[in-house]
Amino acid sequence: MKSYSRYATVLALAVLCWGETEAVAESTTVPVGAPKVAEFGATVSAMQTALTPLCTQIETRELDIAKLPVAKHSHTQIDCTGLQHAGGKRLAEFVFADDALVFVWVLTEAEEEGALLKALKQQFGVPTHELDAVVAFTDHRLALRRDKPELLYYAEEVADVYSGWFDSMAGGQ
C-alpha cells in the first residue's frame, strides 16, 4: 500500500508541475512593441549604423517624396532583412521623412495574426480600433495590419495622421 501512495504523490506532483509549466508557457508572450533599435527621429545615417549588426542585409533607398505626405524634402527607406522581432527573423522597413525616422513596418505572416493580436492585447490592452483591415493601439502608436500581414510602429509626430487613417477606415465599415 505504501508504494501506491508514493506513486500517487509523485504523479500528483508531476501533474501540478506540468500545469504550472503550461501556465507559464501560456502567460509568456513574445514582445511585440516597437523594435528596440527604432529610435524615432533618428537620422538615416544613425539608423544605418544601429541596424548594421542586427540585419543580415541592409538596403537604403530614396523614394518618391509624393508618396509620403509628411515629408517635405526627402523620403528614404532602409530595408533590414533578418531583424529579430516578434519571435522571428523579419524584414523591417524603416521609413524616414526629411532624414528623421517616422515609422517602421515589420512584415509578418498571415497565419501569425491570431498569436500576434493576442500578444498585442496582453501587452497593450484594448485596441482603439478593431477593423477588418487593421487593429490599432493608437495610445501606443502601433497597429497590426490584417489586409497585409505586418506590424506598424510610428512616431508621435505622425500619430495624428495615423489616427485619422484608422478613423476614416472605421467610418467606412
N, C-alpha and C positions, 0 to 999 in steps of 0.2 A: 504494500500500500504506500509506503514511504516513497518508493521510486516513482510512482504515478504522480504524487503531489509535487515532486521535484520537477518532473517533466511539464506538469501543468504550469508551474511557476515560470519555468524557462520559456514555455510557449506564450504565456501571458506577457512576459517582458518583451519577447520578440515582437508580438503584435503591437504593444504600446510603442516600442521604438520605431517600428515601421510606420505607424500612424503619425508619429512626430516627424519622421523624415518626409512623409508625404505632405504634411502641413508646411514644413519649411520650403519644400520644392514649390508648392502652390503659392506661398507668400513671397517667394523670391521672384522679382520681376527684372527684366532686362531694362537698364536705364534707357529712356527714350527722349530725354531732354536734349537740347542743342549740343552738338559735339563740343567738348571742352576747348578744342582748338579754335572754335568760331568766336573770334573777338570782333563783335560788330563795331564798325567804324574804322577798323584796321585797314591799312593800305594794301594794295596788291602785292607789293614787294615784301611787306611784313608777313603776309599770309603765305606767300610762296616759301619763305624761309621756315615758317612754322609747320607747313604741310609736308615739306620735303622728306623728313624722316618717317612720316605717317602714311605715305601713299606709295603704292608700287609704281605708279606712273602719274605724272602731272602734265597737264596741257593748259596753257594760258591763251585765251582768245579774246580779241577785240570784236565786239558785236555791234549790231545796228543800234544806235542810240535811240531811234524812234520806237524800238521795241521795249524800252524801259522808261516809262513816263516820269519816274522820279529822278532820272539823270538829265543833267544839263550839258555836260561836256564829254563824258565818256561812259561806256558800258563795257565792262570787262568781266570775263568769267574764267575761273580756274576749275578745271575738271580734275578731281582727285580720285583715281582708281585705287581700290583696296583699302579705303579708310575703315577701320574697325569701329562699328557703330550699331547700336540696337541689336546686338547679338550676332553680327556677321560682318564680313568684309564687303564694303559697298562702294558704289560710285556716288560721289558727292559733288555737287555743283555749287561753288562759292561765287556769288554774284555781287559785283561792285558797281556802284553809281558814283561817278566823279571821284574815283580812287578811294572809296570807302565801302567796306563790306556792309551790304544791306540785307541780304537774305541767303539762305542755304537750302538747297533741295538735296535730300538723301534718298536715292532710289531704293525701293523695296520690291518685294514680290507680292502679287495679288493674294496668294494663299497665306501670307503673314498678316493680313488685315485684322483678323479677329484677335490674334495674340497681341499685336501692336496696340490696337484700340483698348484692350483690357489693361495693358501696361500703362497707357496714357491716362486712363481713368483712375487707376490706382495711384499714379504719381501726381496727377494734376486735378483730380476731382471731376465734377460735372462739366461737360463741354458747353461752351456758349452757343455753338451752332452744331447741330447734328443733322446733316443734309445728305441727299443721295450722293453728291459728288465729293463732299468733304466733311470732316468732323474737326471743328476748330476750338481751340482753347485760347481765346484772344487775351485773357488775363495773363497768359504765359507766353504769348507771341509764338504759337506753334499750331500746326494742323497736320492731320492725316488726310491725304487725298485718296478718295475711293475711285475716282474716274481714271486716274493714272497712279499706280502704286508708288507713293513717295511720301516722305515726311518733309514738312516745311518749317523752317525756323526763320524769324525775321527780327530786324532791329526796331527799336522803339520809334525811330524816325519815320518808318514806313507803316507803323501799326494802324494808323487811320485808313490808309489805302487798303490794307488787307481786311480790316473790319468792314469797310464799305463794300468790298468784293463779296465777303461772306453774307452781309446783309442783303445785297442785291440778289444773290443766289437764293436766299431764304424767301425773298419776295416772289420769286418765280416758281416756288413749289406749292 
